[in-house]
Amino acid sequence: MADIHKIADINPTIDNLCVRIRVIRLWTLPSYGNSPLSYSIEMVLLDEDGGKIHASVKKAFVSRFVNLLEEGISYQIRYFGVGLNKGYFKTTHHEYVVNLNQRTDVHRLLESSSIPRHGFKFVSFDTLNAPGYDCTYLVDVVGYLVGIGNEKTLEKDGKSTKYTVIELEIDDGIELLSSYKKIVLQNFMYGTKMFFNLEDTTVIQFKNSFVRFEESKGNIGGISNEAAFLKIYQGKTIEQLKEFDTNSICVVLPTISHIMDIPDWWYGQCECNKSTYAFTKTFKCSSCGRLLLSITPRYRIKFGVIDDSDCACFVVFDKEAKQVLGKSCVEILDPLLLKEDLSDTPILLLNLIDKTFLFIIEVQISDNPHFSPSYKVKKMIDNVDLINKFKEAHPIQIDVDYTGGLLPISKTSSIIEGEKVEGAKNLLLEFSNEVAANDESELLENAITPTKRLSSKSEESKVEGDTSTSKKIKIEKET
C-alpha cells in the first residue's frame, strides 16, 4: 500500500507522491478559437489537515480526466508531477502546484467526513487593508449581501465585458468605522464561486458572531441575537443624546411627532452615490459635478421625534426606510409623478406619525456650536417584546422637576403601541434590483420609469446623500 503524503509536504524531492484529497473547486479554461476541448482543467485540492494546493490538467490530458474529476468529491491521487506555483494570481499559498499527466492514477474514495467540504480561510479586512498585502493570492471573504447592481458593460481595448457590482456588509453593525469602503474585490475569471446561506461551520460561526438586524414576522427590524443587543446598547433620552461630546452609537425610545421638510423626503442620487440638484434641463451631482439626464431616487426622511425630555430630528436613509415602509422610493414616488404633484406626503409616511420605535442612532459631533444637530438612524425597531425587554435591561431614566423646586420625580419612558407597517422586506433574505446601500460605493443606477423624466422642477437637495459608516465591500462580478 502506498504511503499517503500530506499536501503540506508535497515537493519535487519526493518520489511516488500519493495524496488523499477533496476537490473543493474545479473549473475549466476555454480553448482559443472554436475548439470544443477545454484548454485546461483547474482545481484546488484540500486534505484532512486543511492543506491546500492548486492542481492542473493540461490540454493534452483533458480528455482523459474530464469525466473522472468532479468538484466536491474525494480522491486518492498518485504519480503526478510537481511544478512551481507561478502566475499573476495564485489560488493557494503552497510553493508548488500539482500537474496531472498520462501516468497519474486517480481513484475515487468513499465519502469521508475527515476531509472538510470547503476549507474556507476567511481573510479579515484588516489584513486586506494592511500596507504591503500581497494581492496576487486569491482570498475567501464572507459577508451579508446588502446590495445588487444592474448589469453593465465595460469597454476596454476594443473588447466589451459585462459585469455586475454587488455589496457585502462584513462588520457586526456595532463598530461602525468606514476604513474599508474603498476596497474592491474582483472575481477571478472562471474560478470564483459564490455560496449563499451555506450550512458550513465557519459560515455559521460568522452569522452567530455578532448582532444582525433581521426581519421578524409582523414587526419591523427584528433582532436575531437579542441577548447581545440587550447587553451592548445603552438606552438614552433625547436630552442625554444632545449632551454627547464624542461620536458614538446609542438607542433612544421616542415617538415620531411629524415629518420634517416636506416634500423633501427623497433626493436624486448620482452614480457616485451623492445627491443631485436641478441644473437647467438636467441634473448636476453635488459631489462629482457630473451632468445627468436621469437620477435614482433615494429616501432621506427627516422625522421630528419627541420623548419626555426633549425633541430632535432623526434622519432615515434609503436602506432602513425601505425596511420600514416595505417599498422602494421609486414605488412611492412614481404615482406622485404621474399625478404631477410632488407636494403630497405619502400615506405610508403619515402612518408613522404617533408611532414609537427603538431607534439605534449614530451620534456625530459637529464642530459648529450653533449647529442644531440631526441624527442618522441605523435601525428602527417596533417589536413590543424586544422594546419591553430593553426597557427592563436599560431603564431610560428621565429626571424632571414638575414642582418647580421640590425633589425631582424619576419616571421611565413608555411605548405607545400603534399599527404595524405591513410588508417590510429584508434584502439579506430577498434579492432585489434595488440597491440597499447608503454609503459612497459605486453601486449601479437602477432602471426606473416615470422618475427618469424628472425635470428641473425638482427642488435642490438640501443635504448630501447618506454616507454609511458600516464596513462594506463591493465585488465586481464578471459574467
C-alpha positions in Angstrom: 0.0 0.0 0.0 1.4 3.4 -1.0 2.3 5.9 1.7 -0.1 8.8 2.0 1.5 12.2 2.0 0.2 15.5 3.3 -0.3 18.3 0.9 2.0 20.5 3.1 4.8 18.0 2.4 4.5 18.0 -1.4 7.8 18.9 -3.1 9.8 17.7 -6.1 12.3 15.7 -4.0 9.7 13.0 -3.0 9.2 10.2 -5.4 5.8 8.5 -6.0 3.8 11.1 -4.2 0.3 9.9 -3.1 -2.4 12.1 -1.6 -6.0 11.7 -0.4 -7.8 14.9 -1.1 -11.2 16.5 -1.8 -11.6 18.7 -4.9 -13.1 21.8 -3.3 -13.1 23.9 -6.5 -13.0 22.8 -10.2 -13.3 24.9 -13.4 -12.2 24.7 -17.0 -10.5 27.3 -19.2 -11.8 27.5 -22.7 -9.5 27.0 -25.7 -8.8 29.7 -28.2 -10.8 29.6 -31.4 -13.7 27.2 -31.7 -12.2 24.1 -30.3 -14.7 22.2 -28.2 -12.0 20.8 -26.0 -11.1 22.8 -22.9 -7.6 24.4 -22.7 -7.1 23.0 -19.2 -8.9 21.8 -16.0 -8.0 23.8 -12.9 -8.6 22.6 -9.3 -8.0 23.4 -5.7 -7.3 20.3 -3.6 -7.8 20.0 0.2 -6.6 17.3 2.6 -7.9 16.4 6.1 -5.2 18.6 7.7 -6.5 21.7 5.9 -3.6 21.8 3.4 -4.4 23.2 0.0 -2.6 23.0 -3.3 -3.5 24.0 -6.9 -3.8 21.2 -9.5 -3.9 21.4 -13.3 -4.7 19.1 -16.2 -3.2 20.5 -19.4 -4.9 20.3 -22.8 -3.2 17.1 -23.9 -4.7 15.2 -21.0 -8.1 16.9 -20.6 -10.0 14.1 -22.4 -8.6 11.6 -20.0 -9.7 13.3 -16.9 -12.7 15.4 -17.9 -15.3 12.8 -16.9 -13.3 11.5 -14.0 -12.9 14.5 -11.8 -15.8 16.2 -10.1 -16.0 19.1 -7.6 -16.8 18.1 -4.0 -15.6 14.5 -4.4 -12.7 12.9 -2.5 -10.0 11.1 -4.4 -6.7 9.3 -3.9 -4.2 10.7 -6.5 -0.7 9.4 -7.2 2.1 9.5 -9.8 1.6 13.2 -10.5 4.0 16.0 -11.4 5.1 18.9 -9.2 5.8 22.4 -10.6 6.4 25.9 -9.2 3.4 27.9 -8.2 3.7 30.9 -10.5 1.3 33.2 -12.2 -0.3 36.6 -11.7 -2.9 35.1 -9.3 -2.4 32.1 -7.0 -5.3 30.1 -5.5 -3.2 28.8 -2.6 0.0 29.8 -0.7 1.6 26.5 -1.4 5.1 26.8 -3.0 4.2 24.1 -5.6 1.4 23.0 -7.9 0.2 19.5 -8.9 0.2 18.6 -12.6 -1.9 15.5 -13.6 -0.4 13.7 -16.6 -0.6 10.4 -18.5 0.9 8.4 -15.6 -1.4 9.8 -12.9 -3.7 7.4 -11.2 -7.0 8.8 -9.8 -9.1 6.7 -7.6 -12.5 7.9 -6.2 -12.9 7.4 -2.5 -16.0 6.7 -0.4 -17.3 9.8 1.1 -15.1 10.8 4.0 -16.1 13.3 6.7 -12.5 13.6 7.7 -11.8 15.9 4.8 -13.6 19.3 5.1 -16.1 20.1 2.3 -14.9 23.7 1.7 -11.8 24.5 3.7 -12.6 28.2 3.9 -9.9 30.5 5.3 -11.6 33.9 5.5 -9.3 36.9 5.3 -10.2 39.8 7.5 -10.4 43.3 6.0 -7.8 44.5 8.5 -5.4 42.1 6.7 -6.5 43.1 3.2 -6.2 46.8 4.2 -2.7 46.4 5.7 0.1 48.1 3.8 2.1 45.7 1.6 -0.6 43.0 1.4 0.2 40.6 -1.4 -2.7 40.9 -3.8 -1.5 38.1 -6.0 -3.2 35.5 -3.8 -6.9 34.8 -4.1 -8.9 35.1 -0.9 -12.0 33.8 0.8 -14.4 36.5 2.2 -17.7 36.3 3.9 -20.4 38.9 4.4 -24.1 39.7 4.2 -25.4 40.6 0.8 -26.9 44.1 1.1 -26.9 45.4 -2.5 -27.1 44.2 -6.1 -26.4 46.5 -9.1 -27.7 46.2 -12.6 -25.7 44.6 -15.3 -23.2 46.9 -17.0 -20.8 46.7 -19.9 -17.1 47.7 -19.6 -15.4 48.7 -22.9 -11.6 48.3 -22.8 -9.0 47.8 -25.6 -11.8 47.2 -28.1 -13.4 44.5 -26.1 -16.6 44.5 -24.0 -17.1 42.7 -20.7 -20.4 42.5 -18.8 -20.2 42.9 -15.0 -22.4 43.3 -12.0 -21.5 45.1 -8.8 -22.7 43.6 -5.5 -22.1 44.9 -2.0 -21.3 42.8 1.1 -21.5 44.1 4.7 -18.8 42.4 6.7 -19.0 44.1 10.1 -21.2 43.5 13.1 -23.3 46.6 12.8 -21.8 47.8 16.0 -18.3 49.0 15.4 -19.2 51.5 12.7 -16.0 52.6 11.0 -15.6 53.4 7.3 -11.9 52.3 6.8 -12.7 49.8 4.1 -15.3 51.5 1.9 -12.7 52.0 -0.9 -11.6 48.3 -1.1 -12.9 46.5 -4.1 -12.6 42.7 -4.8 -13.0 41.3 -8.3 -13.8 37.8 -9.2 -11.2 35.6 -10.7 -12.2 34.6 -14.3 -14.0 31.2 -14.2 -12.6 30.3 -10.8 -14.6 32.4 -8.3 -17.6 30.8 -6.7 -20.3 32.4 -4.5 -22.2 30.5 -1.8 -25.5 31.7 -0.3 -26.6 30.8 3.2 -24.2 27.9 3.2 -24.6 25.4 6.1 -20.9 25.4 6.8 -19.4 25.6 10.3 -17.3 28.6 9.6 -20.1 30.4 7.9 -22.5 29.7 10.8 -19.9 31.0 13.2 -19.7 34.2 11.2 -23.5 34.6 11.3 -23.6 34.0 15.1 -20.6 36.2 15.9 -22.5 39.5 16.0 -25.9 41.1 16.2 -27.8 41.1 13.0 -30.8 43.2 12.1 -33.2 40.7 10.5 -36.8 40.6 9.7 -39.2 39.5 12.4 -42.6 38.4 11.2 -45.2 41.1 11.9 -42.6 43.6 13.1 -40.1 46.0 11.7 -36.5 45.3 12.3 -36.3 42.1 14.4 -33.1 41.3 16.1 -31.6 37.8 15.6 -29.4 37.9 18.7 -31.5 39.6 21.4 -29.1 38.8 24.2 -26.2 40.5 22.5 -28.4 43.5 21.6 -29.6 44.0 25.1 -26.1 43.7 26.5 -24.3 46.0 24.1 -26.5 49.0 23.6 -27.3 51.7 26.2 -30.7 53.5 26.4 -30.6 57.3 26.3 -33.1 60.1 26.3 -33.0 62.8 23.6 -31.7 65.2 26.2 -28.9 62.9 27.0 -28.3 62.4 23.3 -27.7 66.1 22.8 -25.2 66.2 25.7 -22.8 63.7 24.0 -19.3 65.1 23.3 -17.9 62.2 21.4 -19.1 60.2 18.4 -21.0 57.1 19.5 -23.9 54.7 18.9 -26.8 54.6 21.3 -30.5 53.7 21.5 -33.4 56.1 22.0 -37.1 55.4 22.5 -39.1 58.4 21.2 -42.3 58.9 19.3 -42.5 60.3 15.8 -44.3 63.6 16.0 -44.2 64.8 12.4 -42.4 64.6 9.1 -40.0 67.5 8.6 -39.0 69.3 5.4 -42.0 68.1 3.3 -41.8 67.4 0.4 -38.0 66.8 0.7 -38.3 63.2 1.9 -36.3 62.0 -1.0 -33.3 63.0 -3.1 -31.9 62.2 -6.6 -28.8 60.1 -6.4 -25.9 60.2 -8.9 -23.9 57.1 -9.8 -21.2 58.2 -7.3 -24.0 57.9 -4.6 -24.1 61.6 -3.9 -27.1 63.9 -4.2 -28.0 65.9 -7.2 -29.7 69.3 -7.9 -31.7 70.7 -10.8 -29.4 72.3 -13.4 -31.2 73.8 -16.5 -32.9 70.8 -18.1 -30.6 68.2 -16.5 -29.3 67.3 -13.0 -25.9 68.1 -11.6 -24.1 66.0 -9.0 -23.2 68.0 -5.9 -20.0 65.9 -5.5 -18.5 64.9 -8.8 -20.2 67.7 -10.9 -21.5 65.2 -13.5 -24.5 66.3 -15.6 -27.2 63.7 -15.7 -30.4 63.2 -17.7 -31.9 60.9 -15.2 -31.3 60.2 -11.5 -32.0 57.4 -9.0 -34.5 58.4 -6.2 -33.4 57.6 -2.7 -35.1 58.1 0.7 -33.9 60.8 3.0 -36.8 61.1 5.5 -36.4 63.6 8.4 -38.6 62.6 11.3 -39.4 65.0 14.1 -39.3 62.9 17.3 -40.1 63.6 20.9 -39.8 61.9 24.3 -40.4 63.2 27.8 -37.1 65.1 27.9 -36.7 66.9 24.5 -37.3 66.7 20.7 -34.9 66.2 17.8 -34.5 65.5 14.1 -33.8 61.8 13.2 -32.8 61.2 9.5 -33.6 57.8 7.9 -31.9 57.0 4.7 -32.7 54.6 1.9 -31.8 51.2 3.2 -33.6 51.5 6.5 -36.6 53.4 5.1 -37.2 50.6 2.6 -37.2 48.1 5.5 -39.7 50.2 7.5 -42.0 51.2 4.6 -41.8 47.9 2.7 -41.5 49.8 -0.6 -38.7 51.4 -2.5 -38.5 55.1 -3.1 -39.3 54.6 -6.8 -42.5 52.7 -5.9 -43.8 55.6 -3.8 -42.6 58.4 -6.0 -43.8 57.2 -9.4 -47.6 57.6 -8.5 -46.9 61.2 -7.4 -45.0 61.9 -10.6 -48.0 60.5 -12.6 -50.2 63.0 -10.8 -47.6 65.7 -11.4 -47.8 66.7 -7.7 -44.7 66.1 -5.6 -46.1 68.2 -2.7 -48.3 65.3 -1.4 -46.9 63.5 1.6 -47.1 59.7 1.0 -49.7 58.0 3.2 -47.1 55.4 4.3 -45.1 58.2 5.9 -48.1 59.8 7.5 -49.0 56.5 9.1 -45.8 56.5 11.1 -46.7 59.7 13.0 -47.5 59.0 16.7 -45.7 55.6 16.5 -43.0 54.8 19.0 -39.8 53.0 18.0 -36.5 51.9 19.4 -34.1 54.0 17.3 -30.4 52.9 17.0 -28.8 56.3 16.5 -25.4 57.3 15.2 -24.1 60.4 17.0 -21.6 62.5 15.1 -20.3 65.6 16.9 -20.3 68.9 14.9 -17.5 71.5 15.2 -20.1 74.2 14.9 -21.6 75.0 18.4 -24.5 76.9 16.8 -25.5 73.9 14.6 -28.7 72.2 15.5 -27.8 68.5 15.2 -29.7 65.9 13.3 -29.1 62.2 14.0 -28.7 59.4 11.4 -30.8 56.4 12.1 -29.1 53.0 11.8 -32.2 50.9 12.7 -35.8 51.3 13.7 -37.5 48.6 15.8 -41.2 48.3 16.7 -41.1 44.8 18.3 -43.0 45.3 21.5 -41.5 42.3 23.3 -38.0 43.5 22.5 -38.8 47.0 23.5 -40.1 45.9 26.9 -37.0 43.7 27.4 -34.7 46.6 26.5 -36.5 48.9 28.9 -36.1 46.3 31.7 -32.4 45.8 30.9 -31.7 49.5 30.4 -34.3 51.8 32.1 -34.3 55.1 30.3 -34.5 57.4 33.3 -35.8 61.0 32.9 -35.4 63.4 35.8 -38.0 66.2 35.6 -38.8 68.7 38.3 -42.5 69.1 37.9 -42.9 71.0 41.2 -40.6 73.9 40.4 -38.4 73.3 43.4 -39.3 70.0 45.1 -37.4 66.8 44.7 -37.2 65.5 41.0 -39.5 62.8 40.0 -38.0 59.8 38.2 -40.0 58.2 35.5 -39.4 55.7 32.7 -40.3 56.3 29.1 -43.2 54.2 27.9 -44.0 52.7 24.5 -47.1 53.8 22.6 -48.4 50.9 20.6 -49.6 51.5 17.1 -50.4 49.7 13.8 -47.5 47.8 12.3 -46.4 48.8 8.8 -47.0 45.7 6.7 -44.7 44.4 4.0 -41.3 45.2 5.5 -38.7 43.4 3.4 -35.2 42.4 4.2 -32.5 42.5 1.4 -30.5 39.9 3.3 -33.3 37.4 2.7 -34.6 38.5 -0.7 -32.5 39.6 -3.7 -33.7 42.8 -5.2 -32.9 45.0 -8.2 -32.9 47.9 -5.8 -29.6 48.8 -4.2 -29.8 48.9 -0.5 -26.5 50.6 0.4 -26.4 54.2 1.5 -22.6 54.7 1.6 -20.1 56.0 -1.0 -19.9 52.8 -3.0 -20.2 52.8 -6.8 -23.4 50.8 -6.9 -25.2 50.9 -10.2 -28.1 53.1 -11.1 -31.4 51.3 -11.2 -33.8 51.5 -14.2 -36.9 53.4 -13.4 -39.9 54.6 -15.3 -41.6 58.0 -14.8 -38.9 59.0 -12.4 -36.3 59.1 -15.3 -38.3 62.0 -16.6 -37.8 64.1 -13.6 -37.3 67.7 -14.7 -35.7 70.8 -13.3 -38.9 71.4 -11.3 -37.5 69.2 -8.6 -36.1 71.3 -5.8 -32.5 71.4 -4.9 -31.4 68.7 -2.5 -30.5 70.4 0.8 -28.4 67.6 2.3 -25.9 65.2 0.6 -26.7 61.5 0.3 -26.2 59.1 3.1 -22.7 58.2 3.9 -22.8 54.9 5.6 -20.1 54.2 8.2 -20.5 50.4 8.1 -17.6 48.4 6.8 -18.7 47.3 3.3 -17.2 45.8 0.3 -18.1 45.8 -3.4 -17.4 42.8 -5.6 -17.2 43.3 -9.3 -18.5 40.1 -10.8 -17.8 39.4 -14.5 -20.4 37.5 -16.4 
